[in-house]
Amino acid sequence: SRFLSSSTVDDVAEEKKSSEHDTSDGPSFLRHPTVGAKAGAIIQRNIDSIPDDSLVKITRQLDFWAGRGIPEGEFLELTERLVHAASWRSRLEDADDTEHFTVPKVRFGRTELQMPIVTCGGMRVQQTWLPDYVPLLAPSKKKVLKGDSQRNLKDVVRACLRVGLNHFETARFYGTSEMQFVDALGELLDSGEIRREDFIFQTKVMPSKTGKEWEKAWSQSWAHVGERLSHVDLMSFHGAGDDRQIEWLLDESEDGIYAVAKRLQSEGKIRHIGFSTHGMASKIMRLIESNKFDYVNIHYHFFGSYHAEGTPDGKGGHGNLACVKRALELDMGVFLISPFDKGGKLYRPSATMAETIGPRLTPIAFASLHSWKTVGIHTVSVGFARPSDLDEVLEGANAFRDKSKCDALEAAETRLKELAVEKLGAEWVEKGMLNLPDCYEKATSGVLMGHIVWLHNLMVSYGMYDFCKERYKSMFATESA
């Protein structure tokens, strides 16, 4: 196909080769004639400190770079860095390590909260997506809170708190997640292990047409939160994006949903009001420009703005970058949604992407630093399923104040931008995504034109086959539904 670049074809071949690779003889990097034994010795010295799932991730990365011919010193430095990132839990447990790393904190806009630059997202760690309020479908609360899922969630919460990651984000819509987080944090409060001021709790409730309807949904959250946690630090109107929802949020009437949220705020049940969104850029901009909200949960990533990518922002551009900049100008807190999954499946990067970023930063560390340093976003969300999901994002957080890593970030950004120009052409990179109609316009018949052009760009520039295939399939799933 003329739309596939040579790098895309190479990436597809690489994925097929890796899936068929015979690993019966162990990791391939160990058989490298110059660095195999030395890298293996580094891992062996620390093997008791590396969990099995982290070891798998280390092995995959070293196998990749061993075949790329990077200098021996650089390869061994990479090995040391990956091992250090994976062994953070062991260092926490070391009684002699009194100065272990903690996640930096920044001011979260007008909320004045000191926000960790990494957030514990609650969308993957829950036992079930089944709603906790629907008769018959509702899972047994006692069964959930006594099960393996809850024990794992408590391990995640404790691990996060030990490294200063004290912002926990969930939603009414995330099945049993909200209930489980409240129980875990409440248990730690009851035992005296933490104080209420030691953490930030965020939940999200979908917008409704009337304040009465919305307060009914809110009351389900409050039934979990009120007695155990006393208040919600950050309450978001969840998934606000279409015109109807925007009108509900901007309604100034006394029986509107915003007025109800403000009343709950005056009663001390809610501290700060914001919104989360997966919408089109111009619609997000409208909510931001209203200046009614203290913060926003939004998509903006180096590799694209997810649903907003290719949609006009109302300021002459496209995507969510202008929205983020305007929110920062208005002193709103900015929370980045799903930077490592919706931002390009960075836990399984294409070969072209990984090579272009280079061995000094993993794609996850690169994406984190880009968000914090280049754009100014306050916190990035990690959808935890287990404590080891912290490994690479902690590497990024550790580099937050490291000038050499900031230099590596700038160099990687330059290489990625230059590669896009090489593959697509300078004019296409500058103008190719501008003025595309969004799917709500009649001319498109509901087709996400900007999304399709975006996926084409990612395939051609960076060979992001897996990510693009998944996103394209989801559009068909939406259409058939």
Secondary structure, 3 states (H helix, E strand, C coil): CCCCCHHHHHHHHHHHHHHHCCCCCCCHHHHCCCCHHHHHHHHHHCHHHCCHHHHHHHHHHHHHHHCCCCCHHHHHHHHHHHHHHHCHHHHHHCCCCCCCCCCCEEECHHHCCEEECEEEECCCCCCCCCCCCCCCCCCCHHHHHCCHHHHHHHHHHHHHHHCCCCEEECCCCCCCHHHHHHHHHHHHHHCCCCCHHHCEEEEEECCCCCHHHHHHHHHHHHHHHHHHHCCEEEEEECCCCCHHHHHHHHCCCCCCHHHHHHHHHHCCCEEEEEEECCCCHHHHHHHHHCCCCCEEEECCECCECHHHCCCECCCCCECCHHHHHHHHHCCCEEEECCCCCCCCCCCCCCHHHHHHHCCCCCHHHHHHHHHHHHHCCCEEEEECCCHHHHHHHHHHHHCCCCHHHHHHHHHHHHHHHHHHHHHHCHHHHHHCCCCCCCCCCHHHCCCCHHHHHHHHHHHHHHCCHHHHHHHHHHHHHHHHC
